[in-house]
Amino acid sequence: MSAEDDHDLDLPFYDDYFGPTRPLALNDIDTASINSIDSVGSENNLIHHRTSVSTRADHVHKLWQLNYKEASIYLQEGGNNDKFDTHPHSHKALPAYLLVHQTWFYIMDLCASLLLLGLAVIEPPAFYKVHIAIHGSLELFALVLLGVELGLKMRWLGPKAFATHKRTMIKSVTLVVMFIEAIVVLVRQKSHFRVTRALRPIFLIDSHYCGGGRRTLRQILQSLPPILDMLVLLLFFMLIFAILGFYFFSQIPADNRDLQYFHTLEDSFISLFVLLTTANFPDVMMPAYKESQWASIFFILYLSVVLYFLMNLLLAVVYDTFLGIEKSKFCKLFLHKREAAERAFRLLVSRRNPSFVSWTHFRGLMEHYKPGKSERDVYLAFKCINTSDDGKISLEEFYRIYEGARLSWKHESAGAWFETWKLPKPLYIAAKGIYKLVTHRFFEYFIYLVISINGCWILADAIIISNDEDKTVEKIEITWNAYLFVTIYVVEALLKIIGLGAWTYIQSGWNIFDLLVTIAGIVGTVGQNFAKHAGGDQDPTFHYILVLRPLRLLRLFKVKKRYRDVLGTFFALLPRMVSVAVALLIFYFFFSIIGMEAFNGLPLANCCNGTIADYYRNASDSPRFYLNNFDDILRSGVTLFELTVVNNWYIIMEGHVAVTTKWTYLYFMLFYIVTMVVLTIIVAFILEAFLFRIQWERKMDESIDDDRIEVGVNISREEFMTHFPQPWMEQDTITLADSLQTADLVQYRGVRMRTRDDLSLQMYRDEVKDWLREEAERQELELRRSDLEAQSENREDRANTV
């Protein structure tokens, strides 16, 4: 085939798919490079493909399909923040990669990880006892599933890359150890000391759907260096004060040995460690205070320095570190996504258009990247990204692929639902009137007034019931005002659904919240009334539903901007708080397993002599602290939560120390330090999110009450005929076709949720320019280094030849 025949086909600029990993410096593309690719070398590069395809066109189509698939993989790796060294680099590796990245495989991996964690409920010491063969077999089954995933990962990574991937290697070693232990348990038909069960969360962390928790744990680890520095300083001051306390107060007599908080240096340090949590204050001070009032100076000085200064300084250090990590993380993710877009772009450009992506190739990409999108949505995304409106996407435009692909589209001129659908005139007039009513500000104010009156009524009822001994909460009568308020809320919901349309109505989180509370009110009121007439007694189930009525008062916080900022921060933090909660539960599981292995079955009831004996007495008038134990996974979780709250936590610690050894102190003190660090980071999360919102509004001089981003795209008659479905396929298209009868262009509106990355991109727009410049300089240095290495190799080859 001649070179002229090549130009008749739109060949990929690059056909070395799953090849080089270094991104192309696209600015360096010139005519000479194009000619070199169209030369004999390019012909030779295609010879080995011709035996597997019948025609040249079939071969070109196959090349493009492979390029589309790999480009979509690059975009997914960019969006998921996956490193490119896990990218499949050969056709043999591709099937394993695609299999592991299927949704059903993600779910299977997650279920296997959760099953492995859930086995702690039935494994000794068990909350629910089963035969050892059952939990042993389930453990082997889960480990086999996880082993299959690791085997497929090795298939596409290769042994060398697999061995250098730290997280994968940790997971592999843990899997092998647990597999051996599971077999030993099944063979012996008896469980042994298995503290390695505490490492099971590793599999959950590595699953696809726990990416947020994985990033949170990574941030915690990245924050550790400055935190450890502050902890060393904190412990140093505690040690100094412990030595001083030992010398000052060790000789003070006490009525009970356990009241001698400073009898030894060890007692002194532990007492001051507990005092850091204020759980034993002022008890720890009173023996010394009894001897001399001047002894209070020591404790006041200790609390002022260690608790109020150093602990708050720790929060400041964590917050500052967290801010730096957040900005660094955004920078890395931003550049990573740009590099992914570059790698995808290079696979989509052709020899005819080496610097642009055409509509044809963009559509081919989206078939793999967003297979669920219609051609209409794909074309609108193409138009949105193509800001130059020249029908081809440049690299600078292609960087916006992530934002454009997430847009949901609606015909702009369609307006409200009743204008889209051809309704009879009476229904149209009614729907339009309801729309004007529910969108009027006085309608919103009226609902606020109703909610306020309802809230006052609920408060008055609660006060009356609480002061009337003859009335109980379970015997609340359904009065006329309850029916009235529920009716008003039902009418409000129906009017909004009719006026706005069901789809528009549920787009608002507040509307969904109102609807759920309204449904709960209907169920509670009707159910309570029905139960009363049917059986004569109030049903407590419906009573608990009625108790949810005050939740509607939260809607009043929309009125004031400060409250909107607080609630906005709360809702913005919800996804991240879920990730933090997952990280915290992982720590709980880790310490629960260690606690069960070390402390289960301890005789805590009536165990202790001294000041804490009353807490552990097995009597009706005692606090029954012996129930705070590690006899199963659920009791362990409750015990650890009590330790997290820190109120009287030292009593739990002292009880376990009394029946074991003093080394038990290390377990409880280490748990407190870990939870203190994690909770401090949670506080930093909240501070950073709230202050970021305030600073963003001040810097950008606009509010972010609207959590949506909208863009508009114009569509011509010719584009409509080419890329849009037939009128009977979509009601929206009927209105569009009607609009094109009277206008040459119509507009579509694309909507997507505003993300933290969108806000950060605007907040750090000055820094973004510096990041891009530094990245360009880095890539230029890498290219020069590569060129020098290539020249050096050429010189060595020529020298060897001579």
C-alpha positions in Angstrom: 0.0 0.0 0.0 1.3 3.4 -1.0 1.7 6.5 1.2 -1.1 8.1 -0.8 -3.4 5.3 0.3 -2.5 6.0 3.9 -3.7 9.5 3.6 -7.2 8.3 2.5 -7.6 6.8 5.9 -7.7 8.7 9.2 -4.9 6.9 10.9 -4.0 7.3 14.6 -1.1 9.6 15.1 0.1 6.9 17.6 -0.5 3.2 17.0 1.9 2.1 19.8 -1.0 1.7 22.2 -0.2 0.3 25.6 3.3 1.5 24.9 5.3 4.5 26.2 4.4 5.8 29.6 5.9 9.3 29.2 3.4 11.9 28.1 4.0 13.6 24.7 5.2 17.2 24.6 2.4 18.1 22.1 3.8 21.5 21.5 6.7 19.9 19.7 4.6 18.3 17.0 5.6 19.5 13.6 5.3 18.5 9.9 8.6 16.7 10.0 7.4 14.3 12.7 4.2 13.7 10.8 6.2 12.9 7.7 8.4 10.6 9.6 5.4 8.6 10.8 4.0 8.3 7.3 7.4 7.0 6.1 8.5 3.4 5.5 9.0 2.9 9.2 5.3 3.4 9.8 4.6 0.9 7.0 6.8 -1.6 8.6 5.1 -1.0 12.0 1.8 -2.1 10.5 2.9 -5.3 8.6 2.4 -7.7 11.5 -1.2 -6.5 11.9 -2.2 -7.3 8.3 -2.3 -11.0 8.8 -5.1 -10.7 11.5 -7.4 -8.3 9.5 -8.9 -8.7 6.1 -8.7 -5.1 4.9 -6.7 -1.9 5.7 -9.9 -0.2 6.9 -10.7 -3.0 9.3 -7.2 -2.7 10.7 -7.5 1.1 11.1 -10.8 0.6 12.9 -9.2 -1.9 15.2 -6.4 0.5 16.0 -8.9 3.3 16.9 -10.9 1.0 19.1 -7.8 0.0 21.0 -6.8 3.7 21.3 -10.4 4.6 22.5 -10.2 1.9 25.1 -6.8 2.9 26.4 -7.7 6.6 26.4 -10.7 5.9 28.6 -8.5 3.9 31.0 -6.2 6.8 31.3 -9.1 9.1 32.1 -10.4 6.7 34.7 -6.9 6.5 36.3 -6.8 10.3 36.4 -10.2 10.6 38.0 -9.5 7.8 40.5 -6.0 9.2 41.3 -4.5 5.8 40.3 -0.8 5.8 39.5 0.1 5.3 35.9 2.6 2.5 36.8 -0.5 0.3 37.3 -1.6 1.0 33.7 -1.7 -2.1 31.5 1.2 -1.9 29.0 0.4 -4.9 26.8 -2.6 -6.6 25.1 -2.1 -9.7 27.3 -2.5 -7.6 30.4 -5.7 -5.8 29.2 -8.3 -8.6 29.9 -7.2 -9.0 33.5 -7.2 -5.2 34.0 -10.7 -4.8 32.5 -12.0 -7.7 34.6 -10.8 -6.3 37.9 -12.2 -2.9 37.0 -15.7 -4.2 36.4 -18.4 -2.9 38.8 -19.5 -6.5 39.8 -15.8 -7.3 40.6 -15.6 -4.1 42.8 -18.7 -5.3 44.6 -17.3 -8.8 45.0 -14.0 -7.5 46.4 -15.9 -5.2 48.8 -18.2 -8.0 50.0 -15.2 -10.4 50.5 -13.5 -7.7 52.6 -16.6 -7.0 54.7 -17.2 -10.8 55.2 -13.6 -11.1 56.5 -14.3 -8.2 59.0 -17.7 -9.6 59.9 -16.2 -13.0 60.9 -15.1 -11.3 64.2 -18.7 -11.6 65.3 -18.7 -15.4 65.2 -15.0 -16.2 65.8 -13.9 -16.9 69.4 -14.4 -14.9 71.6 -17.7 -14.8 69.7 -20.8 -12.7 70.1 -22.7 -15.5 68.3 -21.1 -18.9 68.5 -21.0 -21.2 65.5 -19.0 -24.3 64.7 -15.3 -23.6 64.0 -15.7 -25.3 60.5 -18.2 -22.6 59.5 -16.2 -19.5 60.2 -13.0 -21.2 59.1 -14.5 -22.1 55.7 -16.0 -18.6 55.3 -12.6 -17.1 56.0 -10.9 -19.3 53.4 -13.6 -18.5 50.9 -13.1 -14.7 51.4 -9.3 -15.1 51.3 -9.6 -17.0 48.0 -11.7 -14.3 46.4 -9.2 -11.6 47.5 -6.3 -13.9 46.3 -8.0 -14.0 42.8 -8.0 -10.2 42.7 -4.3 -10.1 43.6 -3.5 -12.8 41.0 -5.2 -10.8 38.3 -3.4 -7.7 39.5 -0.1 -9.4 39.1 -1.2 -10.5 35.6 -1.5 -6.9 34.3 1.2 -5.4 36.5 3.9 -8.0 36.0 6.0 -9.5 38.8 8.5 -6.6 39.0 5.9 -3.8 39.2 3.8 -6.0 41.5 6.7 -6.4 43.9 7.4 -2.7 44.0 3.8 -1.7 44.7 3.9 -1.2 48.5 0.2 -1.4 49.2 -0.2 -4.5 47.1 2.8 -6.2 48.7 1.5 -5.5 52.2 -1.9 -6.9 51.2 -0.2 -10.0 49.7 1.9 -10.8 52.7 -1.1 -10.3 55.0 -3.2 -12.6 52.8 -0.5 -15.4 52.9 -0.2 -15.2 56.7 -4.0 -15.2 57.2 -4.4 -18.1 54.7 -1.9 -20.2 56.6 -3.6 -19.3 59.9 -7.0 -20.2 58.6 -5.8 -23.6 57.4 -4.2 -24.2 60.9 -7.4 -23.3 62.6 -9.4 -25.8 60.4 -6.8 -28.6 60.9 -6.6 -28.1 64.7 -10.3 -27.4 65.0 -9.4 -24.8 67.6 -8.6 -21.1 67.5 -5.3 -19.8 68.7 -3.9 -16.4 69.6 -4.6 -14.6 66.4 -3.7 -10.9 66.8 -3.1 -10.8 63.0 -6.9 -10.5 62.6 -6.4 -6.9 63.5 -4.8 -6.4 60.0 -8.0 -7.5 58.2 -9.0 -3.8 57.5 -6.1 -3.7 55.0 -8.3 -5.5 52.5 -11.2 -3.1 53.0 -8.9 -0.1 52.7 -7.6 -1.4 49.4 -11.1 -1.9 47.9 -12.4 0.4 45.2 -15.3 1.9 47.2 -13.2 2.8 50.2 -11.0 5.3 48.2 -12.1 8.1 50.5 -11.1 6.2 53.6 -7.8 5.3 52.0 -7.1 9.0 51.3 -8.1 9.9 54.8 -5.7 7.4 56.3 -3.0 8.6 53.9 -3.6 12.2 55.2 -3.4 11.0 58.8 -0.1 9.3 58.0 1.2 12.4 56.2 0.2 14.5 59.2 2.1 12.3 61.6 5.6 13.9 61.5 4.6 17.3 63.0 2.0 15.6 65.3 4.7 13.2 66.6 7.0 16.2 67.3 4.2 17.8 69.3 3.5 14.6 71.1 7.2 14.3 72.1 7.1 17.8 73.5 3.8 17.0 75.3 5.2 13.8 76.8 8.4 15.7 77.8 6.5 18.3 79.8 4.4 15.5 81.3 7.6 13.7 82.4 9.1 16.9 83.9 5.9 17.5 85.9 5.7 13.8 86.8 9.2 14.0 88.4 8.3 17.2 90.2 5.0 15.7 91.4 6.9 12.6 92.7 9.3 14.7 94.7 6.6 17.1 96.0 3.8 14.7 96.8 5.1 11.1 97.2 5.4 11.4 101.0 1.9 12.7 101.5 -0.1 10.2 103.6 -3.4 8.9 102.3 -6.2 6.9 103.8 -6.0 4.4 100.9 -3.1 3.2 98.9 -4.9 4.0 95.7 -5.2 7.7 96.7 -1.4 8.0 96.7 -1.4 9.3 93.1 2.4 10.1 93.3 3.7 7.2 95.4 6.1 6.2 92.6 7.4 7.9 89.5 5.2 5.5 87.5 2.1 6.4 89.5 3.0 10.1 89.1 3.3 9.9 85.3 0.1 7.8 84.9 -1.9 10.2 87.2 -0.7 13.2 85.2 -1.5 11.4 81.9 -5.1 10.9 83.1 -5.2 14.4 84.4 -4.5 15.5 80.8 -8.0 14.3 80.0 -9.4 15.9 83.2 -11.1 12.6 84.0 -9.5 12.4 87.5 -9.7 16.1 88.4 -9.9 17.4 91.1 -9.6 13.9 92.8 -5.9 13.8 92.0 -5.2 17.1 93.6 -7.2 16.7 96.8 -4.7 14.7 98.9 -2.0 17.2 98.3 -4.4 20.2 98.6 -5.5 18.8 102.0 -1.9 19.1 103.2 -1.2 22.5 101.7 -3.3 24.9 99.6 -0.2 26.0 97.8 -0.1 22.5 96.2 -2.9 23.7 93.9 -0.3 25.9 92.1 1.3 22.7 90.7 -1.9 21.4 89.2 -3.0 24.8 87.9 0.3 25.3 86.2 0.3 21.8 84.8 -3.2 22.1 83.3 -2.4 25.6 82.0 0.8 24.6 80.2 -0.1 21.0 79.0 -3.8 21.1 78.5 -4.7 24.6 77.6 -1.5 25.6 75.8 0.2 22.6 74.3 -3.0 20.7 73.4 -4.3 23.8 71.6 -1.0 24.3 70.0 -1.2 20.6 68.8 -4.6 21.5 67.2 -3.0 24.5 65.5 -0.1 22.4 64.2 -2.5 19.8 62.9 -4.6 22.4 61.2 -1.7 24.1 59.6 -0.3 20.7 58.5 -3.7 19.7 57.2 -4.0 22.9 55.2 -0.7 22.2 53.5 -1.6 18.6 52.8 -5.0 19.7 51.4 -3.4 22.2 49.0 -0.6 19.7 48.1 -3.2 17.0 47.5 -5.3 19.2 45.2 -2.2 20.2 43.3 -1.1 16.6 42.7 -4.6 15.5 41.7 -5.0 18.5 39.4 -1.7 17.8 37.7 -2.4 14.1 37.6 -5.7 14.6 35.9 -4.1 16.9 33.4 -1.4 14.3 32.6 -4.1 11.7 32.2 -5.9 14.0 29.8 -2.7 14.4 27.9 -2.1 10.7 27.6 -5.7 10.2 26.4 -5.4 13.1 24.0 -2.3 11.7 22.3 -4.2 8.5 21.6 -7.1 10.4 20.0 -5.3 12.7 17.6 -4.9 11.5 14.0 -2.3 12.1 11.3 -4.7 14.4 9.5 -5.2 16.5 12.7 -2.2 15.8 15.0 -3.1 18.7 17.3 -6.9 18.2 17.6 -9.5 15.6 18.5 -12.4 15.4 16.1 -16.0 14.7 16.9 -15.7 11.1 15.6 -12.9 10.2 17.9 -14.4 12.0 20.8 -17.6 9.9 20.4 -15.5 6.8 20.2 -13.8 7.7 23.4 -17.1 8.3 25.2 -18.4 5.0 24.2 -15.8 3.4 26.5 -15.4 6.2 29.1 -19.2 7.0 29.6 -21.0 4.1 27.9 -24.4 5.0 29.4 -24.6 8.5 27.8 -26.8 9.1 24.7 -25.4 10.5 21.5 -27.2 13.8 22.3 -25.4 14.1 25.7 -22.1 13.2 24.2 -22.5 15.7 21.4 -23.5 18.4 23.9 -20.5 17.6 26.1 -18.3 17.9 22.9 -19.8 21.3 22.2 -19.3 22.4 25.8 -15.7 21.4 25.8 -15.0 22.9 22.4 -15.1 26.5 23.5 -13.5 27.7 20.2 -16.6 26.2 18.4 -14.5 25.1 15.4 -15.6 21.4 15.6 -12.3 20.1 16.9 -10.9 19.9 20.5 -7.4 21.2 21.3 -5.4 19.9 24.2 -6.2 23.0 26.3 -9.9 22.3 25.7 -9.6 18.6 26.3 -8.3 19.3 29.8 -12.0 20.0 30.6 -13.1 16.5 29.7 -13.8 15.6 33.4 -16.2 18.5 33.9 -17.9 18.2 30.6 -18.5 14.4 30.9 -20.4 15.0 34.2 -23.0 17.4 32.9 -26.7 16.5 32.7 -28.5 18.3 29.9 -31.9 19.9 29.5 -33.4 22.0 26.8 -33.2 25.6 28.0 -36.3 26.9 26.2 -38.3 24.1 27.6 -38.6 25.9 31.0 -41.0 24.4 33.4 -42.5 20.9 32.8 -45.9 22.2 31.8 -44.3 24.2 29.0 -42.5 21.1 27.7 -45.6 18.9 27.6 -48.6 19.9 25.4 -51.2 20.1 28.1 -54.9 21.2 27.6 -55.2 24.9 28.2 -57.1 24.6 31.6 -54.4 22.3 33.0 -51.7 24.5 31.6 -53.2 27.6 33.2 -53.6 25.8 36.5 -50.0 24.4 36.5 -48.6 27.8 35.5 -50.5 29.5 38.4 -49.2 26.9 40.9 -45.7 27.4 39.6 -45.9 31.2 40.2 -47.3 30.5 43.6 -44.6 28.1 44.9 -41.8 30.2 43.4 -43.0 33.4 45.0 -41.0 34.5 48.0 -44.1 35.2 50.2 -45.0 31.5 49.8 -41.7 30.6 51.3 -42.2 33.1 54.1 -45.6 31.7 54.9 -44.2 28.2 55.2 -41.5 29.5 57.5 -44.2 31.1 59.7 -46.1 27.9 59.8 -43.0 25.9 60.8 -42.3 28.5 63.5 -45.8 28.3 64.9 -45.6 24.5 64.8 -42.3 24.5 66.6 -43.7 26.7 69.4 -46.7 24.4 69.7 -44.4 21.3 69.9 -42.3 23.0 72.6 -45.5 24.0 74.6 -46.8 20.5 74.4 -43.5 19.1 75.6 -43.4 21.5 78.6 -47.0 20.7 79.6 -46.4 16.9 79.4 -43.1 17.1 81.3 -44.8 19.0 84.2 -48.0 16.8 84.3 -47.4 13.6 86.2 -50.6 12.1 84.9 -49.4 12.3 81.3 -46.7 10.2 79.8 -44.8 10.5 76.6 -46.3 7.2 75.3 -49.8 8.5 75.8 -49.7 11.6 73.6 -53.0 12.4 72.1 -53.3 13.4 68.5 -54.9 16.8 68.6 -56.4 18.9 65.9 -53.3 21.0 65.5 -51.3 18.0 64.5 -53.7 17.2 61.7 -53.7 20.9 60.6 -49.9 21.2 60.4 -49.5 17.8 58.6 -52.2 18.9 56.1 -50.4 22.1 55.4 -47.1 20.3 54.8 -48.8 17.8 52.5 -50.4 20.6 50.5 -47.1 22.4 50.3 -45.3 19.3 49.0 -48.1 18.6 46.4 -48.1 22.2 45.2 -44.3 22.1 44.7 -44.4 18.8 42.9 -47.1 20.1 40.6 -45.6 23.5 40.0 -41.9 22.6 39.8 -42.3 19.1 38.4 -41.3 15.9 40.2 -37.8 15.9 38.7 -37.0 19.5 39.6 -38.5 19.1 43.0 -36.2 16.2 44.0 -33.1 18.1 42.8 -33.2 20.1 46.0 -31.9 18.4 49.1 -34.2 20.5 51.3 -37.3 19.4 49.3 -36.3 15.7 49.8 -35.8 16.4 53.5 -39.2 18.1 53.8 -40.9 15.3 51.9 -39.4 12.6 54.2 -40.5 14.5 57.3 -43.9 15.0 55.8 -44.3 11.3 55.0 -43.1 10.4 58.5 -45.8 12.8 59.9 -48.5 11.2 57.8 -47.5 7.7 58.8 -47.2 8.6 62.5 -50.4 10.6 62.7 -52.6 8.2 60.7 -51.0 5.1 62.2 -51.4 6.4 65.7 -55.0 7.3 65.2 -55.7 3.9 63.5 -54.1 2.0 66.2 -56.0 3.9 68.9 -59.4 3.1 67.2 -58.5 -0.5 66.4 -57.0 -1.6 69.7 -57.7 1.2 72.1 -54.0 1.6 73.0 -51.4 3.9 71.5 -48.8 2.1 69.4 -45.3 3.0 70.5 -44.0 2.5 67.0 -46.0 5.3 65.6 -45.2 7.4 68.7 -41.5 7.3 67.8 -42.3 8.4 64.3 -44.2 11.4 65.6 -41.2 12.4 67.7 -39.4 13.2 64.4 -41.7 16.2 63.8 -39.2 18.8 65.3 -36.7 17.9 62.6 -38.6 20.2 60.3 -37.4 23.2 62.4 -34.0 22.7 60.8 -35.4 24.4 57.7 -35.6 27.7 59.5 -31.8 27.8 59.5 -32.0 28.6 55.8 -33.2 32.1 56.6 -29.9 33.5 58.1 -26.7 33.4 56.0 -24.5 32.4 58.9 -26.7 29.3 59.5 -26.6 28.6 55.8 -22.8 28.6 55.9 -22.9 26.2 58.9 -25.3 23.8 57.3 -23.6 24.2 53.9 -20.3 23.2 55.6 -22.1 20.2 57.3 -23.5 18.9 54.0 -20.2 19.5 52.2 -18.4 17.6 55.0 -20.8 14.6 54.9 -18.9 12.6 52.3 -15.5 13.3 54.0 -17.0 12.6 57.4 -18.0 9.2 56.1 -14.4 8.6 55.1 -13.2 9.8 58.5 -15.8 7.5 60.2 -14.5 4.6 58.2 -10.9 5.4 59.3 -12.0 5.7 62.9 -13.9 2.4 62.7 -10.8 0.7 61.3 -8.8 1.9 64.3 -11.6 0.6 66.6 -11.5 -2.8 64.9 -7.7 -2.9 65.2 -7.8 -2.2 69.0 -10.9 -4.4 69.5 -9.2 -7.4 68.1 -6.0 -6.8 70.2 -8.2 -6.2 73.3 -10.2 -9.4 72.7 -7.0 -11.4 72.3 -5.4 -9.9 75.4 -8.3 -9.2 77.8 -11.3 -11.5 77.0 -12.7 -13.5 79.8 -11.1 -11.5 82.6 -12.9 -11.7 86.0 -13.8 -8.1 86.3 -16.9 -8.5 88.5 -16.0 -7.8 92.2 -12.4 -7.7 91.0 -10.9 -4.7 92.7 -9.9 -3.6 96.1 -9.6 0.1 96.8 -11.2 3.2 95.4 -12.5 1.6 92.2 -14.0 -1.4 93.9 -17.5 0.1 94.1 -17.5 0.6 90.3 -16.9 -3.1 89.7 -19.2 -4.6 92.3 -21.8 -7.0 90.9 -24.7 -5.4 92.8 -27.9 -3.5 91.9 -26.6 -0.3 93.4 -23.3 -0.2 91.6 -22.4 1.3 88.2 -21.5 -2.3 86.9 -18.3 -1.2 85.2 -17.4 -4.9 84.8 -19.7 -4.9 81.8 -17.0 -2.7 80.0 -14.9 -5.6 78.8 -13.5 -7.2 75.7 -15.5 -10.5 75.7 -16.7 -10.1 72.1 -16.4 -7.6 69.2 -19.5 -5.6 70.1 -18.7 -5.2 73.8 -15.2 -4.2 72.7 -16.5 -1.5 70.5 -18.7 -0.1 73.2 -15.8 -0.2 75.7 -13.5 1.6 73.2 -16.2 4.3 72.6 -16.4 4.9 76.4 -12.6 5.3 76.4 -13.0 7.8 73.5 -15.4 9.9 75.5 -12.8 9.9 78.3 -15.3 10.4 81.1 -14.2 7.9 83.8 -12.0 6.1 81.3 -9.3 5.6 83.8 -11.6 3.5 85.9 -11.9 1.0 83.0 -8.2 1.1 82.6 -7.5 0.6 86.3 -10.0 -2.3 86.5 -8.2 -4.2 83.7 -4.8 -3.4 85.2 -6.0 -4.8 88.6 -6.6 -8.3 87.1 -3.6 -8.3 84.7 -0.3 -6.4 84.8 0.8 -2.8 84.7 1.8 -3.3 81.0 -1.9 -3.0 80.3 -1.5 0.8 80.8 0.3 0.9 77.5 -2.7 -0.5 75.6 -5.2 2.1 77.0 -2.8 5.0 76.9 -1.8 4.2 73.3 -5.5 4.0 72.3 -6.2 7.4 73.9 -3.2 9.0 72.0 -4.4 7.5 68.6 -8.0 8.6 69.1 -6.8 12.0 70.3 -4.8 12.4 67.0 -7.7 11.2 64.8 -10.3 13.4 66.6 -7.9 16.4 66.4 -7.7 15.8 62.6 -11.5 15.6 62.5 -11.6 19.0 64.2 -9.1 20.2 61.6 -11.4 18.9 58.8 -14.3 20.9 60.1 -12.2 24.1 60.7 -10.7 23.8 57.2 -14.0 23.2 55.5 -15.8 26.1 57.3 -13.0 28.6 56.9 -12.4 27.6 53.3 -16.1 28.4 52.6 -15.8 31.8 54.3 -12.5 32.7 52.7 -13.8 31.6 49.3 -16.8 33.8 49.5 -14.7 36.8 50.6 -12.1 36.3 47.9 -14.5 35.6 45.1 -17.1 38.1 46.4 -20.0 35.7 45.8 -22.0 33.2 47.7 -21.8 29.5 47.2 -25.4 28.8 48.4 -26.1 27.2 45.0 -24.3 23.9 44.9 -24.8 23.5 41.1 -22.8 24.7 38.1 -24.6 25.5 34.9 -23.4 26.0 31.3 -25.2 26.7 28.1 -24.7 25.3 24.6 -26.4 26.5 21.3 -27.6 23.9 18.9 -28.4 24.6 15.2 -31.0 22.9 13.0 -28.4 21.0 11.1 -26.8 19.7 14.3 -30.3 18.7 15.6 -31.0 16.6 12.5 -27.6 14.9 12.7 -27.0 14.1 16.4 -30.4 14.2 18.2 -32.9 11.3 18.5 -36.1 11.1 16.5 -39.1 13.1 18.0 -40.9 9.9 19.2 -37.8 9.0 21.3 -37.8 11.9 23.7 -40.4 14.5 24.7 -37.6 17.1 25.2 -36.7 16.7 21.5 -40.3 17.5 20.4 -40.1 20.9 22.1 -36.6 21.4 20.5 -37.9 20.6 17.1 -40.8 23.0 17.6 -38.4 25.8 18.7 -36.3 25.3 15.6 -39.3 26.1 13.4 -39.1 29.7 14.6 -35.4 30.1 15.5 -32.1 29.1 14.0 -30.5 28.2 17.3 -31.8 26.8 20.6 -29.9 26.5 23.9 -29.3 23.5 26.1 -28.4 23.9 29.7 -25.9 21.5 31.3 -26.0 21.1 35.1 -23.6 19.3 37.4 -22.9 19.5 41.2 -20.3 21.9 42.4 -17.4 20.0 43.9 -14.6 20.9 46.3 -12.2 20.8 43.4 -14.2 23.4 41.5 -14.0 25.8 44.5 -10.3 25.0 45.0 -9.5 25.7 41.4 -10.9 29.2 41.7 -9.5 29.7 45.2 -6.0 28.8 44.2 -6.1 30.2 40.6 -2.9 32.2 41.2 -1.1 29.1 42.6 -2.4 27.0 39.7 -0.4 29.2 37.2 2.7 28.5 39.2 2.0 24.8 39.4 1.6 24.6 35.6 4.8 26.6 35.0 6.7 24.4 37.4 5.3 21.2 35.8 6.2 22.5 32.3 9.7 23.2 33.4 9.9 19.7 35.0 8.7 18.0 31.8 11.2 20.1 29.7 14.0 18.9 32.0 12.9 15.3 31.6 12.8 15.7 27.8 16.3 17.2 27.7 17.6 14.4 30.0 16.0 11.8 27.8 17.5 13.4 24.7 21.0 13.5 26.3 20.7 9.8 27.3 19.6 8.9 23.8 22.5 10.9 22.3 24.9 9.2 24.7 23.6 5.7 23.7 23.9 6.6 20.0 27.5 7.6 20.5 28.3 4.4 22.4 26.6 2.4 19.7 28.7 4.2 17.0 31.9 3.7 19.1 31.1 0.0 19.5 30.5 -0.3 15.8 33.8 1.3 14.9 
